[in-house]
Amino acid sequence: MANDTRGLGTVPGTAIWRLERAFDLECGQRIGAVDVAYEQYGTLNAAGDNALLVCHALSGGAHAAGLHEGAAKPGWWDVLIGPGRAFDTHRYCVICINVLGSCYGTTGPASIDPSTGRVYGSRFPDVTIADMVRVQKALLDRLGVRRLAAVAGGSMGGMQALVWPVLYPDVVDRVIALAATDRHSPQQIAFGEIARRAVIADPAWRGGDYYGRGNPAAGLAVARMLGHVTYLADAGMARKFGRRVKGQGVTAGTTRRQFEVEAYLDHQGRSFVGRFDANSLLTLTRALDDFDLGAGFASLSDAFLETEAAFLLLTFSSDWLYPPYQLARVADALRQAGRPVTYQELRTDYGHDAFLLEHEAQAPIIRTFLDEKQERLADGIAAIRQPWKGQGPWPAAI
Amino acid sequence: MANDTRGLGTVPGTAIWRLERAFDLECGQRIGAVDVAYEQYGTLNAAGDNALLVCHALSGGAHAAGLHEGAAKPGWWDVLIGPGRAFDTHRYCVICINVLGSCYGTTGPASIDPSTGRVYGSRFPDVTIADMVRVQKALLDRLGVRRLAAVAGGSMGGMQALVWPVLYPDVVDRVIALAATDRHSPQQIAFGEIARRAVIADPAWRGGDYYGRGNPAAGLAVARMLGHVTYLADAGMARKFGRRVKGQGVTAGTTRRQFEVEAYLDHQGRSFVGRFDANSLLTLTRALDDFDLGAGFASLSDAFLETEAAFLLLTFSSDWLYPPYQLARVADALRQAGRPVTYQELRTDYGHDAFLLEHEAQAPIIRTFLDEKQERLADGIAAIRQPWKGQGPWPAAI
């Protein structure tokens, strides 16, 4: 991407804005001044209505596009963001904000609690997806954003994108949610809980107050290894790894052959320990598991009644962590609410990771959706070919 | 089952036979006298040809049917074994043998190494599915078994069932494999490796030499929780747990609401720690991950060329740990080898666990298969409605 002339090239580092007032969380607790890390690509127009918010997933951050000085890898959604790209920075002011509870600049468990001068650690409160969105709104207000031309994200970012028009119906024009859901299923909760238990089982976690002594490396690595399996798909793994042997690996004190997939997971686990805070993993997976967009309404459909946005929902055929039926269920609820929605299931063997990898398939769909006039968007309802019934597979649109 | 008049009622405890000679393993190592735990239901006939071997899965043992004195729960496949049941003990001498490397009576890592007088622990060698089968064969020879009327098993037991006719082609009349595979995929290896890493990450594992100090409880519980998620299915979990909250649970030092699925997994993890040896989990999951039935042959089909058995292969539509395409691939290989095979995919939302739960659907299929005359079994090839191509879903037979 570094040599891609359409890319943003080098971008400034992540900025930090401090929300100086106390912030009330859904759980009832209040936290002191909140730092909010963000990046901005493109220019906000005078009307403040060309902002396009991209929301990151569990382990992402505000660095969504371009290269930081001296970095080898661009931001996590660089392939879609830049001049002439699907999220066109000639046209939109693209903004990405690190979520509350994370560890990439925005306040989270590893931050200093201004009321005590000590690291939050085990005292960091539960946060929700809606809390994350409300912090984002505070920053966008500060930046002068009046309307969101679009809010887009995959996985946990897709859930934020769905919450935005529900919380702020008159602010959001378009919603793009990929590989997400309106609520975590028991299977998704189970994977979250196992990841948390892997962390907590590590004595180095020390009840959450391990700061200064290093991440609970062994447990956090296991949690991340599990995460990675859920991000891939059976067929894609067969293609990528097969049963190839990497060489001799030392596990459990004995030297034996190590399959390539085992070496891959080992690498993913180790590198995660060096870059992500274990308590943030606990905080964010809890927020995901607690997420239930329709919970405060008579039905999921009712949650969307006040929204004024058009929705584009993209799923991926081999994504078994966020199976297509989940956003298909959202599409059905939107249709019932009379909201314009386009739902498409893309065929891929990349699994959940596809939302980051299948950009060539996504880009034209996103472009079309962003270019569509409002009156045409209402026709999007027709793109829902049939109402979704139960948990069976949704017919692929492509 | 205790009140089921067709059941076996109270059965004697598990018997132990000692194979007094050294046993050469596939890995090249030799282990001393090997204990072999087994149970037998029904009577072996004079010809020694009415034996029916049932093979257990990862965490199972020799106690397949009937009630042990004072026990509340019958053996693991009681619903299929007994007078008049699918594995009819009026007709067959049903035998179940705890596998090598396990911890229910047969020699495993928790056993005393006769050559040192100390627990094997970290010194227990790698074993393979074929090693397990060869130990079973030694016991069956000792018991006077001349032919196996059938060998049957699900999951790891199904892999043993597939190995039997390949290793001993002139001994096996029928093979019944459920929810199994000819080789572990990288996704299956990944789940195995994560379970192992969860155990190894626990300092209480102590390099495998924890005996006398108790199982590495925290890590083994995480491994088992992961196992249980892979044994269930998304739709079945939604039906069983939904997003219901069990109550307040203490995790990570804080009291918060606990979903029912979290409480279920917690219970499964805890109870497993009390009944299964952590090193056996490492040993058996390695044997599963190493399993590749066709590896020593030009093709999987070639592995079956010498077999004389008829095959019944049953899979379960929602089993994503051992997806139907895997035994469908075996069925295709058998068909190419000209072997009689019946393949059926049963619709269920029980996931991998279905091989233990869907007995009402299985029983008539198994009965029909066992009753079929040999000349009719050859027609079983016709039951393969179309050759399996690639990794797509196999058309359901029922």
Interface residues (C-beta under 8 A of the other chain):
Chain A: S122 D126 R183 H184 S185 P186 Q187 I189 A190 F191 E193 I194 R196 R197 A198 I200 A201 D202 P203 G207 G208 A218 G219 A221 V222 M225 L226 V229 L232 A233 D234 A235 M237 A238 K240 F241 G242 R243 T251 A252 G253 T254 R256 F259 E260 V261 E262 L265 G269 L282 R286 D289 D292 W320 P323 Q391
Chain B: S122 D126 R183 H184 S185 P186 Q187 I189 A190 F191 E193 I194 R196 R197 A198 I200 A201 D202 P203 G207 G208 A218 G219 A221 V222 M225 L226 V229 L232 A233 D234 A235 M237 A238 K240 F241 G242 R243 T251 A252 G253 T254 R256 F259 E260 V261 E262 L265 G269 L282 R286 D289 D292 W320 P323 Q391
